[in-house]
Amino acid sequence: MIKQHDFLAFSLANPVNAQAHMQTYNGFEAALLDTGVLKIEPKQEASVSLVLSAGIHGNETAPMELVNQILKDILDQALVCSVRLLIIFGNLPAANVGQRFTEINMNRLFSGAWKKEQGFEAERAGYIEQSIADFFESGPADALRLHYDLHTAIRGSKYPKFAVYPFLHDEAYSAEQLGFLEASGIQAILLSHQSTTTLSYFSSNQHQAQSFTVELGQVAGFGENDLTKLTAIDRTLRHLISAADLPKQEAKQIKIFQVIDMLKKDSEDYQLNIDDSFENFTGFEAGFTLSQSSVSNYVVQESGDALVFPNIKLPVGQRAGLMVREVALKELNQV
Ligand SMILES: [Zn+2]
């Protein structure tokens, strides 16, 4: 059904309304559910239900290429698939024009937020939610639910590979997942501090999945990515898929950051005192005035407090960045 098992090329060529289709392979069934959404169901009962999503932002191509290659190897029968697997390429119309989105940032539309919006991204977010719900609910009740939502960042980072751990509402962090992320080359974890409308929070909060937004370096166009920078996560994902098993390796070096403040663009003249080459997780000295506007300013509280996701090219009232502070890995409540 998919020429040369190149699902990414197929999806880019059919960016909306692909015809659903099912095909039986030796050992598994592959079901194309809709544009960019494909499910692999092994014939033997699987103990893991794994969602890999990429391209929720259309111009974040490296994770799409990574996932596409893994899927090609499964369809070529070069890689054994022992897990239930749902692959999602999120925003193909935006990918086709090299844009983050066409009308609305899709990663702000989950947990039902899409219902208040109109247009392609809203409709697609609703479909993606439904396909994830169906996928988890149709698997064995005791299967381990995992979801890695793969992205690349707009700007550079002191830690080019980092993950956002969705807000857990006081539940303990997974030591096994922290170990997996460290083995995957992830250098830092940002602990989210509140409910959000991201895709990873949706899977975590509504489907009890171990779920993460994973940032894998910087944005580049199709064919311009150096996938050798992603060999660690390529290896751990392939191991997970073929063995249905996570490495029994404890996290030791990964940096942990908690959110201490949210910066908000509170007027049209809001300014951040950083330059264009600013990298995520860069720290400041205590007393530095990081932002100012006609109605507020923000002074750094403790030396080392760092900024992530700065952005002021957005409407007044939206988030202009997150202030974070490092916490010791051993102080995290882990299970
Ligand atoms: Zn993204």
py3Dmol code that shows the C-alpha trace and the ligand (Angstrom):
import py3Dmol

protein = """\
ATOM      1  CA  MET A   1       0.000   0.000   0.000  1.00  0.00           C
ATOM      2  CA  ILE A   2       2.890   2.366   0.763  1.00  0.00           C
ATOM      3  CA  LYS A   3       5.446   2.666  -1.984  1.00  0.00           C
ATOM      4  CA  GLN A   4       8.891   1.503  -0.822  1.00  0.00           C
ATOM      5  CA  HIS A   5       7.457   1.548   2.716  1.00  0.00           C
ATOM      6  CA  ASP A   6       8.216   5.265   2.804  1.00  0.00           C
ATOM      7  CA  PHE A   7       5.315   6.383   4.981  1.00  0.00           C
ATOM      8  CA  LEU A   8       6.582   9.947   5.256  1.00  0.00           C
ATOM      9  CA  ALA A   9       6.689  10.441   1.477  1.00  0.00           C
ATOM     10  CA  PHE A  10       3.275   8.782   1.197  1.00  0.00           C
ATOM     11  CA  SER A  11       1.846  11.047   3.908  1.00  0.00           C
ATOM     12  CA  LEU A  12       3.304  14.240   2.429  1.00  0.00           C
ATOM     13  CA  ALA A  13       1.818  13.257  -0.935  1.00  0.00           C
ATOM     14  CA  ASN A  14      -1.579  12.566   0.714  1.00  0.00           C
ATOM     15  CA  PRO A  15      -1.701  15.307   3.369  1.00  0.00           C
ATOM     16  CA  VAL A  16      -5.448  15.037   3.961  1.00  0.00           C
ATOM     17  CA  ASN A  17      -8.060  12.274   3.738  1.00  0.00           C
ATOM     18  CA  ALA A  18      -5.861   9.278   2.917  1.00  0.00           C
ATOM     19  CA  GLN A  19      -7.938   6.160   2.265  1.00  0.00           C
ATOM     20  CA  ALA A  20      -7.967   3.790   5.270  1.00  0.00           C
ATOM     21  CA  HIS A  21      -6.350   0.479   4.447  1.00  0.00           C
ATOM     22  CA  MET A  22      -5.212  -2.673   6.220  1.00  0.00           C
ATOM     23  CA  GLN A  23      -2.453  -5.066   5.254  1.00  0.00           C
ATOM     24  CA  THR A  24      -1.300  -8.305   6.826  1.00  0.00           C
ATOM     25  CA  TYR A  25       2.407  -8.998   7.151  1.00  0.00           C
ATOM     26  CA  ASN A  26       4.259 -11.926   8.614  1.00  0.00           C
ATOM     27  CA  GLY A  27       3.710 -11.455  12.366  1.00  0.00           C
ATOM     28  CA  PHE A  28       1.658  -8.273  12.386  1.00  0.00           C
ATOM     29  CA  GLU A  29      -1.071  -6.222  10.802  1.00  0.00           C
ATOM     30  CA  ALA A  30      -0.494  -2.678   9.593  1.00  0.00           C
ATOM     31  CA  ALA A  31      -3.532  -0.423   9.445  1.00  0.00           C
ATOM     32  CA  LEU A  32      -3.425   2.963   7.772  1.00  0.00           C
ATOM     33  CA  LEU A  33      -6.137   4.753   9.767  1.00  0.00           C
ATOM     34  CA  ASP A  34      -6.009   8.177   8.137  1.00  0.00           C
ATOM     35  CA  THR A  35      -3.483  10.613   6.750  1.00  0.00           C
ATOM     36  CA  GLY A  36      -0.208  10.156   8.626  1.00  0.00           C
ATOM     37  CA  VAL A  37      -1.670   7.754  11.191  1.00  0.00           C
ATOM     38  CA  LEU A  38      -0.647   4.103  11.044  1.00  0.00           C
ATOM     39  CA  LYS A  39      -1.087   1.303  13.567  1.00  0.00           C
ATOM     40  CA  ILE A  40       0.967  -1.867  13.882  1.00  0.00           C
ATOM     41  CA  GLU A  41      -0.702  -4.678  15.787  1.00  0.00           C
ATOM     42  CA  PRO A  42       1.483  -7.746  16.418  1.00  0.00           C
ATOM     43  CA  LYS A  43      -0.302 -11.102  16.155  1.00  0.00           C
ATOM     44  CA  GLN A  44       1.047 -12.146  19.549  1.00  0.00           C
ATOM     45  CA  GLU A  45      -0.315 -10.312  22.565  1.00  0.00           C
ATOM     46  CA  ALA A  46       1.877  -7.312  23.346  1.00  0.00           C
ATOM     47  CA  SER A  47       2.715  -5.943  26.799  1.00  0.00           C
ATOM     48  CA  VAL A  48       3.445  -2.409  25.533  1.00  0.00           C
ATOM     49  CA  SER A  49       1.240   0.104  23.696  1.00  0.00           C
ATOM     50  CA  LEU A  50       3.599   2.716  22.221  1.00  0.00           C
ATOM     51  CA  VAL A  51       2.637   5.966  20.503  1.00  0.00           C
ATOM     52  CA  LEU A  52       5.335   7.779  18.515  1.00  0.00           C
ATOM     53  CA  SER A  53       4.174  11.153  17.233  1.00  0.00           C
ATOM     54  CA  ALA A  54       6.218  13.596  15.188  1.00  0.00           C
ATOM     55  CA  GLY A  55       5.483  16.670  13.113  1.00  0.00           C
ATOM     56  CA  ILE A  56       2.808  18.046  15.421  1.00  0.00           C
ATOM     57  CA  HIS A  57       4.716  21.155  14.330  1.00  0.00           C
ATOM     58  CA  GLY A  58       5.031  20.772  10.575  1.00  0.00           C
ATOM     59  CA  ASN A  59       8.557  22.143  10.148  1.00  0.00           C
ATOM     60  CA  GLU A  60      10.121  19.829  12.762  1.00  0.00           C
ATOM     61  CA  THR A  61      11.352  17.305  10.268  1.00  0.00           C
ATOM     62  CA  ALA A  62      14.155  15.357  11.990  1.00  0.00           C
ATOM     63  CA  PRO A  63      11.809  13.357  14.246  1.00  0.00           C
ATOM     64  CA  MET A  64       9.583  12.550  11.244  1.00  0.00           C
ATOM     65  CA  GLU A  65      12.610  11.204   9.354  1.00  0.00           C
ATOM     66  CA  LEU A  66      13.713   9.188  12.408  1.00  0.00           C
ATOM     67  CA  VAL A  67      10.288   7.610  12.934  1.00  0.00           C
ATOM     68  CA  ASN A  68       9.863   7.002   9.201  1.00  0.00           C
ATOM     69  CA  GLN A  69      13.088   4.998   9.039  1.00  0.00           C
ATOM     70  CA  ILE A  70      12.091   2.872  12.035  1.00  0.00           C
ATOM     71  CA  LEU A  71       8.673   2.205  10.487  1.00  0.00           C
ATOM     72  CA  LYS A  72      10.244   1.352   7.118  1.00  0.00           C
ATOM     73  CA  ASP A  73      12.447  -1.237   8.816  1.00  0.00           C
ATOM     74  CA  ILE A  74       9.377  -2.762  10.491  1.00  0.00           C
ATOM     75  CA  LEU A  75       7.442  -2.930   7.210  1.00  0.00           C
ATOM     76  CA  ASP A  76      10.539  -4.305   5.447  1.00  0.00           C
ATOM     77  CA  GLN A  77      10.636  -6.942   8.220  1.00  0.00           C
ATOM     78  CA  ALA A  78      14.174  -5.854   9.091  1.00  0.00           C
ATOM     79  CA  LEU A  79      13.076  -4.831  12.592  1.00  0.00           C
ATOM     80  CA  VAL A  80      10.825  -7.076  14.696  1.00  0.00           C
ATOM     81  CA  CYS A  81       7.848  -5.260  16.176  1.00  0.00           C
ATOM     82  CA  SER A  82       6.854  -6.759  19.538  1.00  0.00           C
ATOM     83  CA  VAL A  83       4.818  -3.775  20.750  1.00  0.00           C
ATOM     84  CA  ARG A  84       1.508  -2.331  19.675  1.00  0.00           C
ATOM     85  CA  LEU A  85       2.606   0.771  17.841  1.00  0.00           C
ATOM     86  CA  LEU A  86       0.762   3.888  16.720  1.00  0.00           C
ATOM     87  CA  ILE A  87       2.693   6.256  14.448  1.00  0.00           C
ATOM     88  CA  ILE A  88       1.371   9.781  14.003  1.00  0.00           C
ATOM     89  CA  PHE A  89       2.687  12.454  11.639  1.00  0.00           C
ATOM     90  CA  GLY A  90       0.775  15.430  12.965  1.00  0.00           C
ATOM     91  CA  ASN A  91       0.616  18.377  10.599  1.00  0.00           C
ATOM     92  CA  LEU A  92       1.326  17.363   7.009  1.00  0.00           C
ATOM     93  CA  PRO A  93      -0.120  20.434   5.240  1.00  0.00           C
ATOM     94  CA  ALA A  94       2.234  22.603   7.338  1.00  0.00           C
ATOM     95  CA  ALA A  95       5.120  20.177   6.704  1.00  0.00           C
ATOM     96  CA  ASN A  96       4.543  20.518   2.958  1.00  0.00           C
ATOM     97  CA  VAL A  97       5.119  24.272   3.170  1.00  0.00           C
ATOM     98  CA  GLY A  98       7.877  24.153   5.806  1.00  0.00           C
ATOM     99  CA  GLN A  99       5.761  25.884   8.449  1.00  0.00           C
ATOM    100  CA  ARG A 100       5.173  25.216  12.140  1.00  0.00           C
ATOM    101  CA  PHE A 101       1.404  25.334  11.508  1.00  0.00           C
ATOM    102  CA  THR A 102      -1.058  26.681   8.927  1.00  0.00           C
ATOM    103  CA  GLU A 103      -3.467  28.580  11.238  1.00  0.00           C
ATOM    104  CA  ILE A 104      -3.036  27.589  14.904  1.00  0.00           C
ATOM    105  CA  ASN A 105      -0.190  26.024  16.888  1.00  0.00           C
ATOM    106  CA  MET A 106      -1.515  22.461  17.189  1.00  0.00           C
ATOM    107  CA  ASN A 107       0.325  21.721  20.422  1.00  0.00           C
ATOM    108  CA  ARG A 108      -1.954  24.166  22.221  1.00  0.00           C
ATOM    109  CA  LEU A 109      -5.137  22.404  21.082  1.00  0.00           C
ATOM    110  CA  PHE A 110      -5.258  19.137  23.017  1.00  0.00           C
ATOM    111  CA  SER A 111      -7.320  18.020  26.014  1.00  0.00           C
ATOM    112  CA  GLY A 112     -10.345  19.340  24.177  1.00  0.00           C
ATOM    113  CA  ALA A 113      -9.027  22.874  23.523  1.00  0.00           C
ATOM    114  CA  TRP A 114      -9.578  22.202  19.791  1.00  0.00           C
ATOM    115  CA  LYS A 115     -13.345  22.298  20.383  1.00  0.00           C
ATOM    116  CA  LYS A 116     -13.158  26.075  20.825  1.00  0.00           C
ATOM    117  CA  GLU A 117     -11.294  26.607  17.535  1.00  0.00           C
ATOM    118  CA  GLN A 118     -11.972  26.096  13.851  1.00  0.00           C
ATOM    119  CA  GLY A 119      -9.925  25.092  10.863  1.00  0.00           C
ATOM    120  CA  PHE A 120      -7.523  22.333   9.922  1.00  0.00           C
ATOM    121  CA  GLU A 121      -5.412  22.166  13.088  1.00  0.00           C
ATOM    122  CA  ALA A 122      -8.462  22.043  15.365  1.00  0.00           C
ATOM    123  CA  GLU A 123     -10.022  19.228  13.368  1.00  0.00           C
ATOM    124  CA  ARG A 124      -6.760  17.332  13.216  1.00  0.00           C
ATOM    125  CA  ALA A 125      -6.132  17.683  16.968  1.00  0.00           C
ATOM    126  CA  GLY A 126      -9.564  16.212  17.608  1.00  0.00           C
ATOM    127  CA  TYR A 127      -8.817  13.300  15.287  1.00  0.00           C
ATOM    128  CA  ILE A 128      -5.415  12.669  16.879  1.00  0.00           C
ATOM    129  CA  GLU A 129      -6.978  12.611  20.362  1.00  0.00           C
ATOM    130  CA  GLN A 130      -9.571  10.104  19.214  1.00  0.00           C
ATOM    131  CA  SER A 131      -7.031   7.850  17.513  1.00  0.00           C
ATOM    132  CA  ILE A 132      -4.852   7.785  20.661  1.00  0.00           C
ATOM    133  CA  ALA A 133      -7.862   7.057  22.865  1.00  0.00           C
ATOM    134  CA  ASP A 134      -8.961   4.208  20.560  1.00  0.00           C
ATOM    135  CA  PHE A 135      -5.421   2.841  20.423  1.00  0.00           C
ATOM    136  CA  PHE A 136      -4.868   2.699  24.172  1.00  0.00           C
ATOM    137  CA  GLU A 137      -8.377   1.461  24.936  1.00  0.00           C
ATOM    138  CA  SER A 138      -8.288  -1.336  22.354  1.00  0.00           C
ATOM    139  CA  GLY A 139      -5.063  -2.795  23.782  1.00  0.00           C
ATOM    140  CA  PRO A 140      -4.685  -5.209  26.707  1.00  0.00           C
ATOM    141  CA  ALA A 141      -5.812  -3.484  29.918  1.00  0.00           C
ATOM    142  CA  ASP A 142      -2.504  -4.181  31.653  1.00  0.00           C
ATOM    143  CA  ALA A 143      -0.265  -3.052  28.770  1.00  0.00           C
ATOM    144  CA  LEU A 144       2.312  -0.396  29.598  1.00  0.00           C
ATOM    145  CA  ARG A 145       1.185   2.804  27.856  1.00  0.00           C
ATOM    146  CA  LEU A 146       3.972   4.939  26.430  1.00  0.00           C
ATOM    147  CA  HIS A 147       3.891   8.068  24.278  1.00  0.00           C
ATOM    148  CA  TYR A 148       6.911  10.003  23.029  1.00  0.00           C
ATOM    149  CA  ASP A 149       5.888  13.178  21.186  1.00  0.00           C
ATOM    150  CA  LEU A 150       8.996  14.125  19.231  1.00  0.00           C
ATOM    151  CA  HIS A 151       9.884  17.718  18.353  1.00  0.00           C
ATOM    152  CA  THR A 152      12.784  19.987  17.482  1.00  0.00           C
ATOM    153  CA  ALA A 153      13.136  23.462  18.982  1.00  0.00           C
ATOM    154  CA  ILE A 154      13.080  26.880  17.297  1.00  0.00           C
ATOM    155  CA  ARG A 155      16.260  28.036  19.038  1.00  0.00           C
ATOM    156  CA  GLY A 156      19.449  26.509  20.354  1.00  0.00           C
ATOM    157  CA  SER A 157      19.718  25.064  23.839  1.00  0.00           C
ATOM    158  CA  LYS A 158      22.414  24.554  26.466  1.00  0.00           C
ATOM    159  CA  TYR A 159      20.951  21.040  26.461  1.00  0.00           C
ATOM    160  CA  PRO A 160      20.061  20.391  22.794  1.00  0.00           C
ATOM    161  CA  LYS A 161      18.103  17.264  23.733  1.00  0.00           C
ATOM    162  CA  PHE A 162      15.619  17.683  26.515  1.00  0.00           C
ATOM    163  CA  ALA A 163      12.194  16.435  27.480  1.00  0.00           C
ATOM    164  CA  VAL A 164       9.181  18.024  29.108  1.00  0.00           C
ATOM    165  CA  TYR A 165       7.641  15.818  31.788  1.00  0.00           C
ATOM    166  CA  PRO A 166       3.911  16.659  31.843  1.00  0.00           C
ATOM    167  CA  PHE A 167       2.349  17.759  35.127  1.00  0.00           C
ATOM    168  CA  LEU A 168       1.571  14.608  37.153  1.00  0.00           C
ATOM    169  CA  HIS A 169      -0.763  16.062  39.784  1.00  0.00           C
ATOM    170  CA  ASP A 170       1.421  14.852  42.703  1.00  0.00           C
ATOM    171  CA  GLU A 171       2.067  11.396  41.284  1.00  0.00           C
ATOM    172  CA  ALA A 172       5.641  10.105  41.449  1.00  0.00           C
ATOM    173  CA  TYR A 173       8.006  10.401  38.497  1.00  0.00           C
ATOM    174  CA  SER A 174       8.978   7.167  36.734  1.00  0.00           C
ATOM    175  CA  ALA A 175      12.573   6.141  37.479  1.00  0.00           C
ATOM    176  CA  GLU A 176      12.346   3.692  34.561  1.00  0.00           C
ATOM    177  CA  GLN A 177      11.379   6.479  32.150  1.00  0.00           C
ATOM    178  CA  LEU A 178      14.110   8.815  33.422  1.00  0.00           C
ATOM    179  CA  GLY A 179      16.566   5.964  32.789  1.00  0.00           C
ATOM    180  CA  PHE A 180      15.149   5.427  29.306  1.00  0.00           C
ATOM    181  CA  LEU A 181      15.396   9.126  28.464  1.00  0.00           C
ATOM    182  CA  GLU A 182      18.983   9.349  29.705  1.00  0.00           C
ATOM    183  CA  ALA A 183      19.890   6.248  27.667  1.00  0.00           C
ATOM    184  CA  SER A 184      18.229   7.992  24.698  1.00  0.00           C
ATOM    185  CA  GLY A 185      20.676  10.881  24.929  1.00  0.00           C
ATOM    186  CA  ILE A 186      18.259  13.291  26.627  1.00  0.00           C
ATOM    187  CA  GLN A 187      20.345  15.696  28.721  1.00  0.00           C
ATOM    188  CA  ALA A 188      17.713  17.557  30.701  1.00  0.00           C
ATOM    189  CA  ILE A 189      14.132  17.226  31.919  1.00  0.00           C
ATOM    190  CA  LEU A 190      11.789  20.116  32.444  1.00  0.00           C
ATOM    191  CA  LEU A 191       9.084  19.283  34.985  1.00  0.00           C
ATOM    192  CA  SER A 192       5.863  20.903  33.890  1.00  0.00           C
ATOM    193  CA  HIS A 193       4.062  22.622  36.770  1.00  0.00           C
ATOM    194  CA  GLN A 194       0.474  22.788  35.555  1.00  0.00           C
ATOM    195  CA  SER A 195      -2.183  21.300  33.297  1.00  0.00           C
ATOM    196  CA  THR A 196      -1.566  22.246  29.674  1.00  0.00           C
ATOM    197  CA  THR A 197      -3.081  21.708  26.241  1.00  0.00           C
ATOM    198  CA  THR A 198      -0.046  19.853  24.870  1.00  0.00           C
ATOM    199  CA  LEU A 199      -0.330  16.400  23.346  1.00  0.00           C
ATOM    200  CA  SER A 200       1.960  14.776  25.933  1.00  0.00           C
ATOM    201  CA  TYR A 201      -0.171  16.082  28.818  1.00  0.00           C
ATOM    202  CA  PHE A 202      -3.288  14.682  27.105  1.00  0.00           C
ATOM    203  CA  SER A 203      -1.846  11.150  26.969  1.00  0.00           C
ATOM    204  CA  SER A 204      -0.469  11.401  30.495  1.00  0.00           C
ATOM    205  CA  ASN A 205      -3.525  12.893  32.144  1.00  0.00           C
ATOM    206  CA  GLN A 206      -6.360  11.251  30.221  1.00  0.00           C
ATOM    207  CA  HIS A 207      -4.802   7.907  29.336  1.00  0.00           C
ATOM    208  CA  GLN A 208      -2.352   7.246  32.177  1.00  0.00           C
ATOM    209  CA  ALA A 209       0.498   6.910  29.696  1.00  0.00           C
ATOM    210  CA  GLN A 210       4.115   7.600  30.501  1.00  0.00           C
ATOM    211  CA  SER A 211       4.270  10.486  28.088  1.00  0.00           C
ATOM    212  CA  PHE A 212       6.821  13.159  27.184  1.00  0.00           C
ATOM    213  CA  THR A 213       7.405  16.044  24.824  1.00  0.00           C
ATOM    214  CA  VAL A 214      10.901  15.247  23.569  1.00  0.00           C
ATOM    215  CA  GLU A 215      12.990  17.994  21.960  1.00  0.00           C
ATOM    216  CA  LEU A 216      15.693  16.595  19.679  1.00  0.00           C
ATOM    217  CA  GLY A 217      17.810  19.573  18.633  1.00  0.00           C
ATOM    218  CA  GLN A 218      17.011  22.405  16.272  1.00  0.00           C
ATOM    219  CA  VAL A 219      14.580  22.845  13.412  1.00  0.00           C
ATOM    220  CA  ALA A 220      15.862  22.107   9.878  1.00  0.00           C
ATOM    221  CA  GLY A 221      14.268  21.258   6.537  1.00  0.00           C
ATOM    222  CA  PHE A 222      13.642  17.785   5.126  1.00  0.00           C
ATOM    223  CA  GLY A 223      16.938  16.213   4.073  1.00  0.00           C
ATOM    224  CA  GLU A 224      18.976  18.775   6.035  1.00  0.00           C
ATOM    225  CA  ASN A 225      18.974  16.853   9.305  1.00  0.00           C
ATOM    226  CA  ASP A 226      22.028  15.065  10.650  1.00  0.00           C
ATOM    227  CA  LEU A 227      20.357  11.929  11.959  1.00  0.00           C
ATOM    228  CA  THR A 228      23.688  10.701  13.360  1.00  0.00           C
ATOM    229  CA  LYS A 229      22.957  13.129  16.220  1.00  0.00           C
ATOM    230  CA  LEU A 230      19.964  10.952  17.062  1.00  0.00           C
ATOM    231  CA  THR A 231      21.637   7.548  17.171  1.00  0.00           C
ATOM    232  CA  ALA A 232      21.072   7.105  20.927  1.00  0.00           C
ATOM    233  CA  ILE A 233      17.296   7.533  20.753  1.00  0.00           C
ATOM    234  CA  ASP A 234      17.159   5.572  17.508  1.00  0.00           C
ATOM    235  CA  ARG A 235      18.825   2.675  19.332  1.00  0.00           C
ATOM    236  CA  THR A 236      16.648   2.830  22.467  1.00  0.00           C
ATOM    237  CA  LEU A 237      13.417   3.081  20.463  1.00  0.00           C
ATOM    238  CA  ARG A 238      14.418   0.136  18.278  1.00  0.00           C
ATOM    239  CA  HIS A 239      15.256  -1.897  21.366  1.00  0.00           C
ATOM    240  CA  LEU A 240      11.930  -0.972  22.949  1.00  0.00           C
ATOM    241  CA  ILE A 241      10.039  -1.915  19.774  1.00  0.00           C
ATOM    242  CA  SER A 242      11.803  -5.218  19.163  1.00  0.00           C
ATOM    243  CA  ALA A 243      12.143  -6.447  22.778  1.00  0.00           C
ATOM    244  CA  ALA A 244       9.077  -4.712  24.312  1.00  0.00           C
ATOM    245  CA  ASP A 245      11.445  -3.823  27.102  1.00  0.00           C
ATOM    246  CA  LEU A 246      12.969  -0.705  28.648  1.00  0.00           C
ATOM    247  CA  PRO A 247      16.660  -0.598  29.606  1.00  0.00           C
ATOM    248  CA  LYS A 248      17.230  -1.387  33.278  1.00  0.00           C
ATOM    249  CA  GLN A 249      19.471   1.607  33.605  1.00  0.00           C
ATOM    250  CA  GLU A 250      19.093   4.214  36.298  1.00  0.00           C
ATOM    251  CA  ALA A 251      19.367   7.879  35.349  1.00  0.00           C
ATOM    252  CA  LYS A 252      22.513   9.380  36.847  1.00  0.00           C
ATOM    253  CA  GLN A 253      23.477  12.515  34.924  1.00  0.00           C
ATOM    254  CA  ILE A 254      20.297  13.910  33.536  1.00  0.00           C
ATOM    255  CA  LYS A 255      19.618  17.496  34.700  1.00  0.00           C
ATOM    256  CA  ILE A 256      16.233  18.203  36.255  1.00  0.00           C
ATOM    257  CA  PHE A 257      14.612  21.629  36.163  1.00  0.00           C
ATOM    258  CA  GLN A 258      11.418  22.758  37.814  1.00  0.00           C
ATOM    259  CA  VAL A 259       9.380  25.749  36.728  1.00  0.00           C
ATOM    260  CA  ILE A 260       9.503  28.592  39.250  1.00  0.00           C
ATOM    261  CA  ASP A 261       7.770  31.356  37.279  1.00  0.00           C
ATOM    262  CA  MET A 262       5.906  31.943  34.047  1.00  0.00           C
ATOM    263  CA  LEU A 263       6.683  35.104  32.108  1.00  0.00           C
ATOM    264  CA  LYS A 264       3.684  36.641  30.415  1.00  0.00           C
ATOM    265  CA  LYS A 265       3.603  39.208  27.643  1.00  0.00           C
ATOM    266  CA  ASP A 266       1.496  41.761  29.492  1.00  0.00           C
ATOM    267  CA  SER A 267       1.578  44.690  27.073  1.00  0.00           C
ATOM    268  CA  GLU A 268       2.561  45.572  23.507  1.00  0.00           C
ATOM    269  CA  ASP A 269       5.852  47.120  24.707  1.00  0.00           C
ATOM    270  CA  TYR A 270       6.922  43.942  26.596  1.00  0.00           C
ATOM    271  CA  GLN A 271      10.672  43.299  26.182  1.00  0.00           C
ATOM    272  CA  LEU A 272      12.976  40.426  27.127  1.00  0.00           C
ATOM    273  CA  ASN A 273      16.579  41.490  27.736  1.00  0.00           C
ATOM    274  CA  ILE A 274      18.145  38.673  25.732  1.00  0.00           C
ATOM    275  CA  ASP A 275      19.576  38.639  22.226  1.00  0.00           C
ATOM    276  CA  ASP A 276      18.627  36.582  19.199  1.00  0.00           C
ATOM    277  CA  SER A 277      21.314  33.992  19.871  1.00  0.00           C
ATOM    278  CA  PHE A 278      19.875  33.182  23.309  1.00  0.00           C
ATOM    279  CA  GLU A 279      19.904  29.450  24.076  1.00  0.00           C
ATOM    280  CA  ASN A 280      17.256  27.676  26.161  1.00  0.00           C
ATOM    281  CA  PHE A 281      18.352  26.930  29.765  1.00  0.00           C
ATOM    282  CA  THR A 282      20.839  29.823  29.862  1.00  0.00           C
ATOM    283  CA  GLY A 283      21.103  31.013  33.477  1.00  0.00           C
ATOM    284  CA  PHE A 284      21.290  34.571  34.863  1.00  0.00           C
ATOM    285  CA  GLU A 285      22.748  36.356  37.879  1.00  0.00           C
ATOM    286  CA  ALA A 286      20.419  37.248  40.736  1.00  0.00           C
ATOM    287  CA  GLY A 287      19.154  40.828  40.370  1.00  0.00           C
ATOM    288  CA  PHE A 288      19.247  40.892  36.551  1.00  0.00           C
ATOM    289  CA  THR A 289      16.184  42.580  35.064  1.00  0.00           C
ATOM    290  CA  LEU A 290      15.107  39.970  32.526  1.00  0.00           C
ATOM    291  CA  SER A 291      11.933  41.589  31.243  1.00  0.00           C
ATOM    292  CA  GLN A 292      10.196  44.917  31.369  1.00  0.00           C
ATOM    293  CA  SER A 293       7.097  46.567  30.025  1.00  0.00           C
ATOM    294  CA  SER A 294       5.025  49.618  30.873  1.00  0.00           C
ATOM    295  CA  VAL A 295       3.196  47.514  33.476  1.00  0.00           C
ATOM    296  CA  SER A 296       5.792  45.141  34.976  1.00  0.00           C
ATOM    297  CA  ASN A 297       9.348  43.928  35.180  1.00  0.00           C
ATOM    298  CA  TYR A 298      10.917  40.606  36.141  1.00  0.00           C
ATOM    299  CA  VAL A 299      14.062  40.446  38.256  1.00  0.00           C
ATOM    300  CA  VAL A 300      15.980  37.152  38.522  1.00  0.00           C
ATOM    301  CA  GLN A 301      15.676  35.809  42.079  1.00  0.00           C
ATOM    302  CA  GLU A 302      18.614  33.412  42.412  1.00  0.00           C
ATOM    303  CA  SER A 303      21.825  33.138  40.432  1.00  0.00           C
ATOM    304  CA  GLY A 304      21.526  30.209  38.045  1.00  0.00           C
ATOM    305  CA  ASP A 305      17.794  30.605  37.475  1.00  0.00           C
ATOM    306  CA  ALA A 306      17.359  29.951  33.759  1.00  0.00           C
ATOM    307  CA  LEU A 307      14.960  30.785  30.944  1.00  0.00           C
ATOM    308  CA  VAL A 308      13.357  28.393  28.471  1.00  0.00           C
ATOM    309  CA  PHE A 309      11.024  28.922  25.505  1.00  0.00           C
ATOM    310  CA  PRO A 310      11.371  32.733  25.318  1.00  0.00           C
ATOM    311  CA  ASN A 311       9.031  34.164  22.690  1.00  0.00           C
ATOM    312  CA  ILE A 312       7.495  37.618  22.492  1.00  0.00           C
ATOM    313  CA  LYS A 313       6.217  37.391  18.919  1.00  0.00           C
ATOM    314  CA  LEU A 314       2.776  36.443  20.141  1.00  0.00           C
ATOM    315  CA  PRO A 315      -0.415  38.156  21.334  1.00  0.00           C
ATOM    316  CA  VAL A 316      -0.584  40.056  24.628  1.00  0.00           C
ATOM    317  CA  GLY A 317      -1.695  37.702  27.398  1.00  0.00           C
ATOM    318  CA  GLN A 318       0.296  34.694  26.152  1.00  0.00           C
ATOM    319  CA  ARG A 319       3.336  33.045  27.711  1.00  0.00           C
ATOM    320  CA  ALA A 320       6.633  34.779  26.959  1.00  0.00           C
ATOM    321  CA  GLY A 321       8.840  32.177  28.630  1.00  0.00           C
ATOM    322  CA  LEU A 322       9.344  29.920  31.628  1.00  0.00           C
ATOM    323  CA  MET A 323      11.787  30.539  34.475  1.00  0.00           C
ATOM    324  CA  VAL A 324      13.308  27.301  35.722  1.00  0.00           C
ATOM    325  CA  ARG A 325      15.618  26.219  38.544  1.00  0.00           C
ATOM    326  CA  GLU A 326      17.694  23.061  38.750  1.00  0.00           C
ATOM    327  CA  VAL A 327      16.753  20.466  41.353  1.00  0.00           C
ATOM    328  CA  ALA A 328      18.801  17.423  42.369  1.00  0.00           C
ATOM    329  CA  LEU A 329      17.799  14.195  40.643  1.00  0.00           C
ATOM    330  CA  LYS A 330      17.926  12.332  43.954  1.00  0.00           C
ATOM    331  CA  GLU A 331      15.402  14.742  45.472  1.00  0.00           C
ATOM    332  CA  LEU A 332      12.739  13.845  42.933  1.00  0.00           C
ATOM    333  CA  ASN A 333       9.853  11.699  44.139  1.00  0.00           C
ATOM    334  CA  GLN A 334      10.451   8.639  41.942  1.00  0.00           C
ATOM    335  CA  VAL A 335       8.832   5.265  41.749  1.00  0.00           C
TER     336      VAL A 335
END
"""
ligand_1 = """\
1
ZN
Zn 7.540 21.414 18.309
"""
view = py3Dmol.view(width=600, height=400)
view.addModel(protein, "pdb")
view.setStyle({"model": 0}, {"cartoon": {"style": "trace"}})
view.addModel(ligand_1, "xyz")
view.setStyle({"model": 1}, {"stick": {}})
view.zoomTo()
view.show()
